[in-house]
Amino acid sequence: MNPPSLHHHRPLARPVLMLGLTLLLTACETPINALRAQRFDQGHQPAVPAVQPRALALALRAAPDGRGLATESVKQANEMLSSQGRLGAQTLTITPFNARGERLAARLATALERSGARKPTVAPLADAQRLAEAAANDWDLELQSEAITVDMERCAIADSSNWTIHPFHGIGALGCANRANIARMVSDPQDLQRPRTLDSADGAAAALAVKRYQEGEIRELIDIDFDND
């Protein structure tokens, strides 16, 4: 009579071993995750673009011949207007400080309107205090711009000495560059704060166009009048 075989008891050891490893890994999961999470700047979130009204004013000087603005004034005016967003969305006011400024104000208003701005307001001469300040600084007129602008924090590397070793920790909070790009691309800054309904559409006309395309009955684009565009 052969002794009883014990080989059928051996497979039980593997599930017991796997169960032990599972419990061990489960016990270590929380500390490991917490250790890795410390590499991320979890306390800082990328700032949401802030939409707010902003008014800027710039004193300008006339060119020596009096026919236009000085080169430096033109440069400064372009920089200020560019920082305020789309030119057509700005409310512009021009205030002359002297007779030469009054002559330039009308020309500047025309030039801005031709560049796409809404018709600027040409204000009367400034008060006595502003005139005295302008005379002391050799200013001829002032350009003011009011607009709804987007204020977005600059995105920079949090730790420039460590970002190649620990990129997630060194670069800082993720999402800043994406939000900054969206803020710069939006045409109307207020769209970042509130939704806007879509323009009306004719679904039936769109469906007919697709049907004609599928059936090969495409209409020729003739007799189109662009006068109203």
C-alpha positions in Angstrom: 0.0 0.0 0.0 1.5 3.3 -1.1 1.8 6.2 1.4 -0.7 9.0 0.9 0.6 11.7 -1.5 1.0 15.2 -0.1 1.6 17.1 -3.4 -2.0 18.2 -3.6 -1.4 20.4 -0.5 1.4 22.5 -2.0 -0.6 24.9 -4.2 -2.2 26.3 -1.1 1.1 28.0 -0.2 1.0 30.3 -3.2 -2.3 32.0 -2.5 -1.2 32.5 1.1 2.1 34.1 -0.1 0.3 36.3 -2.6 -2.1 37.4 0.1 0.8 38.4 2.3 2.4 40.4 -0.5 -0.9 42.2 -1.2 -1.3 43.2 2.4 2.3 44.4 2.5 2.0 46.5 -0.6 -1.3 47.9 0.6 0.3 48.9 3.8 3.1 50.7 2.0 0.9 52.4 -0.6 -0.1 55.4 1.5 3.4 56.3 2.7 4.8 56.0 -0.8 2.1 58.1 -2.3 2.5 60.7 0.4 6.2 60.8 -0.2 5.8 61.2 -3.9 3.1 63.8 -3.5 5.5 66.0 -1.6 7.4 66.7 -4.8 4.4 68.6 -6.2 3.4 72.0 -5.1 -0.1 71.1 -4.1 -0.7 74.2 -2.0 -0.4 76.6 -5.0 -2.8 76.7 -7.8 -2.3 78.7 -11.1 -4.1 82.0 -10.8 -7.3 82.3 -12.7 -7.1 85.2 -15.2 -8.7 88.3 -13.6 -10.9 90.5 -15.8 -11.0 94.1 -14.7 -11.4 97.6 -16.1 -8.1 99.4 -16.4 -7.4 103.1 -17.3 -4.0 104.3 -18.4 -2.8 107.7 -19.3 0.3 108.8 -21.2 1.8 112.3 -21.6 3.1 112.9 -25.1 5.5 115.4 -26.7 5.3 116.9 -30.2 8.1 116.5 -32.7 10.5 119.5 -33.1 8.7 120.6 -36.3 5.3 120.4 -34.6 3.8 118.3 -37.3 3.6 115.1 -35.4 4.6 113.3 -32.2 8.2 112.7 -31.1 9.6 109.3 -32.0 9.8 108.3 -28.3 6.2 109.4 -27.7 5.0 107.3 -30.7 6.8 104.3 -29.3 5.3 104.7 -25.8 1.8 105.3 -27.2 2.0 102.0 -29.2 3.2 100.1 -26.2 0.4 101.5 -24.0 -2.3 100.8 -26.5 -1.0 97.3 -27.2 -1.1 96.5 -23.4 -4.8 97.5 -23.3 -5.9 94.8 -25.8 -7.8 95.3 -29.0 -7.8 98.9 -30.2 -11.4 98.8 -31.2 -12.5 97.8 -27.6 -10.8 100.8 -26.0 -12.3 104.1 -25.0 -9.8 106.8 -25.9 -9.6 110.4 -24.8 -7.1 113.0 -25.9 -6.4 116.1 -23.7 -4.3 118.9 -25.1 -2.1 121.0 -22.8 -1.3 123.9 -25.2 -2.1 125.3 -28.6 0.4 122.9 -30.3 -1.3 120.0 -28.5 -4.7 121.2 -29.7 -3.5 121.0 -33.3 -2.0 117.5 -32.8 -5.0 116.2 -30.9 -7.3 116.3 -34.0 -4.6 114.6 -36.2 -4.0 111.9 -33.5 -7.7 111.2 -33.2 -8.0 110.8 -37.0 -4.9 108.5 -37.1 -6.3 106.3 -34.3 -9.7 106.0 -35.9 -8.1 105.0 -39.2 -6.2 102.3 -37.3 -9.4 100.7 -36.0 -10.2 102.6 -32.8 -13.6 104.0 -32.0 -13.7 107.7 -32.5 -11.6 109.2 -29.7 -12.9 112.0 -27.6 -10.9 115.3 -27.8 -11.2 117.0 -24.5 -10.8 120.8 -23.9 -7.7 122.2 -22.4 -6.8 120.7 -19.0 -7.2 122.6 -15.8 -4.6 125.1 -14.6 -2.8 122.7 -12.3 -2.4 120.1 -15.1 -1.3 122.9 -17.5 1.4 124.0 -15.1 2.7 120.4 -14.7 2.7 119.9 -18.4 4.6 123.1 -19.1 7.2 122.1 -16.5 7.7 118.7 -18.2 7.4 120.0 -21.8 4.3 117.9 -22.5 1.9 118.8 -25.3 -1.0 116.5 -24.9 -2.2 113.4 -23.0 -3.7 110.1 -24.3 -6.0 108.1 -22.0 -7.2 104.6 -22.6 -9.9 102.8 -20.8 -10.6 99.1 -21.5 -11.6 95.7 -20.0 -8.3 93.8 -19.7 -7.1 90.4 -18.5 -4.5 90.3 -15.7 -2.6 87.0 -15.8 0.4 86.1 -13.7 3.7 85.5 -15.5 4.7 81.8 -15.8 8.2 81.1 -14.7 10.2 78.1 -13.5 9.8 77.7 -9.7 13.3 76.3 -9.0 15.7 76.8 -11.9 18.5 74.8 -10.1 16.4 71.7 -9.7 14.0 71.5 -12.6 16.1 69.1 -14.8 16.3 66.6 -11.9 12.8 66.9 -10.5 10.9 68.6 -13.4 7.4 68.6 -11.8 8.7 70.1 -8.6 11.1 72.5 -10.3 8.7 73.9 -12.9 6.0 74.5 -10.4 2.2 74.4 -10.6 1.0 73.0 -13.9 -1.6 74.8 -16.0 -0.2 78.3 -15.8 1.1 78.4 -19.4 -2.2 77.0 -20.7 -4.2 79.6 -18.9 -1.9 82.4 -20.0 -2.2 81.4 -23.6 -6.0 81.3 -23.4 -6.0 84.8 -21.7 -4.0 86.2 -24.6 -6.1 84.7 -27.3 -9.5 85.6 -26.1 -11.1 88.4 -28.2 -13.5 89.6 -25.5 -11.9 89.4 -22.0 -15.4 89.2 -20.4 -15.8 85.8 -22.1 -13.5 84.4 -19.4 -16.1 85.4 -16.7 -19.5 84.7 -18.2 -20.9 82.6 -21.0 -22.4 84.1 -24.1 -25.2 82.7 -26.3 -24.5 81.7 -29.8 -25.8 83.7 -32.8 -29.0 82.4 -34.3 -28.6 79.7 -37.0 -30.9 78.1 -39.6 -30.6 74.4 -39.2 -32.9 73.6 -42.1 -30.7 75.6 -44.5 -27.6 73.9 -43.2 -29.2 70.4 -43.7 -30.2 71.2 -47.2 -26.6 72.3 -48.1 -25.3 68.9 -46.8 -28.0 67.1 -48.7 -27.1 68.8 -52.0 -23.4 68.0 -51.4 -24.2 64.3 -50.8 -26.5 64.1 -53.9 -24.0 65.9 -56.1 -26.2 68.9 -56.7 -23.9 71.6 -55.6 -24.9 75.1 -56.6 -22.5 77.4 -58.4 -21.4 80.5 -56.5 -22.6 83.2 -58.9 -24.2 86.6 -58.6 -22.9 87.2 -55.1 -23.2 90.7 -53.8 -20.5 91.7 -51.3 -21.6 95.3 -51.0 -23.3 94.7 -47.6 -20.3 92.7 -46.1 
